[in-house]
Amino acid sequence: MENIGNYKQAELPLMHQNLRNIQELITPEKSIFIFDRGYNAMELYINIMSMNNYFIVRLKDRNYINDRYKITENDSETPL
């Protein structure tokens, strides 16, 4: 059974609890978790990956633009 917290309850611990509660309902090959911008929860992402599930996180508008300027070398395994 999923849990719904009140507006004062932290979202991330509740998500972990709900994830444990629904493990038997999830078909990994048919499930994708979708997170909104700024949902920075690496521990949750690792948990989802350990269950062999997939997820998508929408980045903030400027994340790619800002991070692109921090690249100092080509880290690709294939030549550009």
N, C-alpha and C positions, 0 to 999 in steps of 0.2 A: 504494500500500500504506500502511495506517495504521501509525503508530508508537505503541508503548506504552513509556513511560519508567519508570524505577525510582522508588521513593518519595521520593528526594532531588531529582529533577528538577523544575524549575519547570513548572507546568501550562500557563500561558498561551503560552509559546513553542512548546510541543508542540501546542497547539490550532491555532495559526497554521500550523504545518507540516502537520498533518493536514488542515486546511482546503484548503491548496494541493493536497494529494495527491488529494482527492476531488472537485475541481471538475468533472471530466468525468462524474462519477456523479450529480451533483445536478441535479434538475429544479426550477428555482426556484419554479415555480407549485405544486409539490407538496412542498416542503421547508420545515420549520420547525425551527430550533434552539431548544432549551429549556435555560435556565440556572437554577441554583438560587439561593436567597437569597444576597445578598452577593457575587455574581460580578460584581465591578465591573471591566469590561474594555472601556472605550469604544473603544479602538483595534480590538479584535476586532469590536465591533458595527459599526463603520464598514466594516471589511473585508467583513463579511457583507452589509451593505447595498449595497456596491459590486458584489457578485456578483448583485444583484437577488434576494436570499433574504430570508426573514423570520426573526424570532426573538422569543422571549418570555423575560423575566427576572422571576422571582418576587421581589418586594420583601420586605424584612425586615418583621416584624409591625408595627412602630411607624413605619415610614417616612412613610406618608401622614399619620398623626396628627400627628407632629412637624413635618412640612413645612407642613401646613395652617395652623399658627399663625404661620408666617413670611410668609404672603400679606398684603400691605398694600393692594392695590388689585385691582379687577376687571380681569383681563387678557384676558377673553373678547372676541371681535369682535362677539358678539351680546349684546344686553341680557339680563340675568337676569330 
